Amino acid sequence: MTNKIALVTGGSRGLGKNMALSIAQKGIDIILTYNNNEEKSEEVIKEIEGLGQQAIAIQLNITEFSKFEEFFDNVQKLTKSKIGTGKIDYLINNAGIGINKTFAETTEEQLDTLYNIQFKGTYLLTQNALKVLNNGGGIVNVSTGLTRFCLNGFSAYASMKGAIEILTKYQAKELGDRQIRSNVIAPGAIETDFGGGVVRDNENMNKIIASNTALGRVGLPDDIGGVVAFLCTEDAKWINAQRIEVSGGQMI
């Protein structure tokens, strides 16, 4: 019997890497994408193979919309030749960037950048993925706790993620006839290099966030991957159209 396959965008580092490894620990094979850091992606591939799962890395720029059809043709070919099937079972839309600018200072270019990467790219990539996504599979989108609470400097970023949360519900509704589930996770503040490492490296911000989190610390990548992995299992088969915040009780 062929293993199930999950495609994790932006899976070469940070949260995406943790998601890919956590999903692999569930006995699921992995396709991960990287933008320009092939070396890091190969390191993740080796870690996944060390867990006994098969893995493939494919380059993808989430803003090169015209190449999405070609990308999924490549996914079909590679998975068929290396894993034994041309289909995937789960799509994890993780790839993204953060821009930390106040509402008054956000430029049109920054707004367009966030729109193209965080919303348009995710929207169109998932559209193109439908031809290779098995019936009964699942989509996991990634939002942010910042759609519920506000921290200065994230108006544009959080607005795009708010749109992703609405999109998730529509995907769940319209893909239900194929038994495809769509859910969205909303991490709280996490210590990664995301957004220039602002949460990890700004000691004052880190302390403020920790003091406003019920569990008393800032999140780590290990806090997130297991939740995504759970959504890629039969245990989560009746969870659909849900926003699951993973923040340790931030700003409650």
Sequence and secondary structure as in RCSB ss.txt:
>XXXX:A:sequence
MTNKIALVTGGSRGLGKNMALSIAQKGIDIILTYNNNEEKSEEVIKEIEGLGQQAIAIQLNITEFSKFEEFFDNV
QKLTKSKIGTGKIDYLINNAGIGINKTFAETTEEQLDTLYNIQFKGTYLLTQNALKVLNNGGGIVNVSTGLTRFC
LNGFSAYASMKGAIEILTKYQAKELGDRQIRSNVIAPGAIETDFGGGVVRDNENMNKIIASNTALGRVGLPDDIG
GVVAFLCTEDAKWINAQRIEVSGGQMI
>XXXX:A:secstr
    EEEETTTTSHHHHHHHHHHHTTT EEEEEESS HHHHHHHHHHHHHTT  EEEEE  TT GGGHHHHHHHH
HHHHHHHTS S EEEEEE       B TTT  HHHHHHHIIIIIIHHHHHHHHHTTTEEEEEEEEEE  GGGTS 
 TTBHHHHHHHHHHHHHHHHHHHHTGGGT EEEEEEE  B SSGGGTHHHH HHHHHHHHHTBTTSS B THHHH
HHHHHHTSGGGTT  S EEEESSSBT 
